[in-house]
């Protein structure tokens, strides 16, 4: 788990900071580019209604109080930055948001509400998790627990640099599909597949996982946040065949307790603990 990075800017003298990245490790602040749309989106991936105030620097003479329900998405037309305030662990938190980018309310590692930059610059898409590479020792164990072999079609949701589907293709000749919303990750995956000589076996899709067609999958792997797993669960239930193994790194799938087959803990080369959960759809 990387440490959350807070980027202090000249606005610090006013007490404003920019939202940090969240995730299995608080990854480096993403290099987000403007979506080109003159509105900022704020999504609520928590289980509670979030009360916040927002003030568009050009439009609003006073802050606007707003309530955002779970799984809902607000879109704020804007021409310049927006100031957002809300209660975090009983204390006021204030962020300055860039016009045209997406943001997400979610829980941090201590289950406290926070606001995060997200979606890798793609407008209106939930940022299910930032890129944090799965250690190879964990990759190997996930494939083992998923009983992956040559007959499978492996889908890795939030594939990052593609290492899971590439490793499966190298070891077992498995066909694989990696899905990610970050163009940089897809480019890295394509290069890695070519270098490994398995480009004929694997496919990488630049796509929102929530819009993915996974009906072909016989095994699914993922490394997403708990609330993201919960958001994804209905899609897994709808599309996967009964008995399909779903292997999740570090985070369980809320609501699938009865489908859990096993879980194991292991350490990577640095001594950091990892948990792998195995479910059967």
Secondary structure, DSSP 8 states (H G I E B T S, - for coil): ---------GGGGGT-B--B--SSS----------SSSEEEEEE-SSS-EEEEEEETTT-SS-EEEEE-TT-EEEEE-SS-EEEEEEETTEEEEEEE-TT-EEEEEE-TTS-EEEEE-GGG-TT-----------HHHHHHHHHHTT--TT-EEEEET-TTSHHHHHHHHHH--EEEEEES-HHHHHHHHHHHHHHT-TTTEEEEES-GGG---TT-SEEEE---HHHHHHHHHHHHHHS-TT-EEEEES---TT-GGGEEEEEEEE-TTS-EEEEEEEE-
